[in-house]
């Protein structure tokens, strides 16, 4: 047994460590006595993902700008900008109710005389008309018991409405053997045709109807079972047309 080894009966403890430095160049020289020096290898960063993200961002922004430029505004939907469908400049269109009120007011201004207050009222105009008024009994001698006065929108509409009146009548010559339907003239301007006149019966009701072309006006007057008769109705027309 070596003198350095403890006897079996001795207490054991840490063994002594030999701290003597090994000889220079010896194989047992410690490898990590000096700090390590590291030369890091340069790493090339791949910039392609960053470039792709930048290109995608620019593309999205460009699409957004184009969408904003060409997206229709709310007030241009179904209607050309600055105009309404009929080509009238925006802001110059006349509301339908205002135009209807103006037409009705004009019609009231050209009604024949002899109607008392409250005898006439506006009614819904037929197709091709801008206003219509229906009146009850006219108080002048021989005046009709009922009448309808209609403003046409144009000459063609006036012609169509007069044709509808003819279709509803049993046409006869007017009193005095006046052609019916036929042109009528005012005494002040006998050389100028003022419109077209017709006399007839709607069942048993005497009817006189006429157009006043310069005013686009269609007038229809009727009597009743108790009169006036056709001669009286025609005489009232001749002094009120």
For each residue, the residues with C-beta under 8 A, 3 or more apart:
1: 5 7
2: 5
3:
4:
5: 1 2
6: 10 11 12
7: 1 10
8:
9:
10: 6 7
11: 6
12: 6
13:
14:
15:
16:
17:
18:
19:
20:
21:
22: 26 28 29 30
23: 26
24: 29
25: 29
26: 22 23 29
27:
28: 22
29: 22 24 25 26
30: 22 33
31:
32: 36
33: 30
34:
35:
36: 32
37:
38:
39:
40:
41:
42:
43:
44:
45:
46: 49
47: 50 51
48: 51 52
49: 46 52 53
50: 47 53 54
51: 47 48 54 55
52: 48 49 55 56
53: 49 50 56 57
54: 50 51 57 58
55: 51 52 58 59
56: 52 53 59 60
57: 53 54 60 61
58: 54 55 61 62
59: 55 56 62 63
60: 56 57 63 64
61: 57 58 64 65
62: 58 59 65 66
63: 59 60 66 67
64: 60 61 67 68
65: 61 62 68 69
66: 62 63 69 70
67: 63 64 70 71
68: 64 65 71
69: 65 66
70: 66 67
71: 67 68
72: 76 77
73: 76 77 81
74: 77
75: 79
76: 72 73 79 80 81
77: 72 73 74
78:
79: 75 76 83 84 85
80: 76 83 85
81: 73 76
82: 89 90
83: 79 80 87 88 89 90
84: 79 87 88 90 93
85: 79 80
86:
87: 83 84
88: 83 84 92 93
89: 82 83 92
90: 82 83 84 93
91:
92: 88 89
93: 84 88 90
94: 98 99
95: 98 99
96: 99 100
97: 100 101
98: 94 95 101 102
99: 94 95 96 102 103 130
100: 96 97 103 104 130 131
101: 97 98 104 105
102: 98 99 105 106
103: 99 100 106 107 130 131 151
104: 100 101 107 108 122 131 133
105: 101 102 108 109
106: 102 103 109 110 131 151
107: 103 104 110 111 131 132 133 149 151 217
108: 104 105 111 120 133
109: 105 106
110: 106 107 149 215 217
111: 107 108 115 120 133 135 149
112: 115 138 219 240 241
113: 140 240
114: 138 139 140 143 240
115: 111 112 119 120 135 136 138 139
116: 119 139
117:
118:
119: 115 116 135 136 137 138
120: 108 111 115 133 134 135 136
121: 133 134 135
122: 104 131 132 133
123: 132 133 134 148
124: 132
125: 129 130 131 132 150 151
126: 129 132 150 161
127: 157
128: 152 153 154 156 157 158 160 161
129: 125 126 132 150 151 152 153 157 161
130: 99 100 103 125 151 152 153
131: 100 103 104 106 107 122 125 150 151
132: 107 122 123 124 125 126 129 148 149 150 151
133: 104 107 108 111 120 121 122 123 148 149 150
134: 120 121 123 146 147 148 149
135: 111 115 119 120 121 138 146 147 148 149
136: 115 119 120 145 146
137: 119 143 144 145 146
138: 112 114 115 119 135 143 144 147 221 236
139: 114 115 116 143
140: 113 114 143 236 240
141: 232 236
142: 228 232 233 235 236
143: 114 137 138 139 140 228 236
144: 137 138 147 208 221 222 223 228 233 236
145: 136 137 222 223 224 228
146: 134 135 136 137 221 222 224
147: 134 135 138 144 219 220 221 222
148: 123 132 133 134 135 219 220
149: 107 110 111 132 133 134 135 217 218 219 220
150: 125 126 129 131 132 133 161 217 218 219
151: 103 106 107 125 129 130 131 132 215 216 217
152: 128 129 130 155 157 158 161 216 217 218
153: 128 129 130 157 216
154: 128 157 158 216
155: 152 158 159 213 216
156: 128 159 160
157: 127 128 129 152 153 154 160 161 216
158: 128 152 154 155 161 162 211 213 216 217 218
159: 155 156 162 163
160: 128 156 157 163 164
161: 126 128 129 150 152 157 158 164 165 218
162: 158 159 165 166 196 198 209 211 218
163: 159 160 166 167
164: 160 161 167 168
165: 161 162 168 169 198 209 218 220
166: 162 163 169 171 181 198 200
167: 163 164
168: 164 165 202
169: 165 166 198 200 201 202 207 209
170: 200 201 202
171: 166 180 181 198 199 200
172: 180 199 200 201 230
173: 177 178 179 180 199
174: 177 178 179 180 197 198 199 208 234
175: 178 199 230 231 234 235
176: 234
177: 173 174
178: 173 174 175 182 197 199
179: 173 174 182 183
180: 171 172 173 174 197 198 199 200
181: 166 171 196 197 198
182: 178 179 196 197 198
183: 179 193 194 195 196 197
184: 193 194 195 196 197 210 241
185: 189 190 191 192 193 194
186: 189 190 192 194 241
187: 190
188:
189: 185 186 192 194
190: 185 186 187
191: 185
192: 185 186 189
193: 183 184 185 213
194: 183 184 185 186 189 212 213 214 241
195: 183 184 210 211 212 213
196: 162 181 182 183 184 210 211
197: 174 178 180 181 182 183 184 208 209 210 237
198: 162 165 166 169 171 174 180 181 182 208 209 210
199: 171 172 173 174 175 178 180 206 207 208 230 234
200: 166 169 170 171 172 180 207 209
201: 169 170 172 204 205 206 207
202: 168 169 170 205 207 222
203:
204: 201 225
205: 201 202 222 223 224
206: 199 201 222 223 228 229 230 233
207: 169 199 200 201 202 220 221 222 223
208: 144 174 197 198 199 220 221 230 233 234 237
209: 162 165 169 197 198 200 218 219 220 221
210: 184 195 196 197 198 218 219 237 241
211: 158 162 195 196 217 218 219
212: 194 195 215 216 217 219 241
213: 155 158 193 194 195 216
214: 194
215: 110 151 212
216: 151 152 153 154 155 157 158 212 213
217: 107 110 149 150 151 152 158 211 212
218: 149 150 152 158 161 162 165 209 210 211
219: 112 147 148 149 150 209 210 211 212 241
220: 147 148 149 165 207 208 209
221: 138 144 146 147 207 208 209 233 236 237
222: 144 145 146 147 202 205 206 207
223: 144 145 205 206 207 227 228 229 230 232 233
224: 145 146 205 227
225: 204
226:
227: 223 224 232
228: 142 143 144 145 206 223 232 233 236
229: 206 223 232 233
230: 172 175 199 206 208 223 233 234
231: 175 234 235
232: 141 142 223 227 228 229 235 236
233: 142 144 206 208 221 223 228 229 230 236 237
234: 174 175 176 199 208 230 231 237 238
235: 142 175 231 232 238 239
236: 138 140 141 142 143 144 221 228 232 233 239 240
237: 197 208 210 221 233 234 240 241
238: 234 235 241
239: 235 236
240: 112 113 114 140 236 237
241: 112 184 186 194 210 212 219 237 238
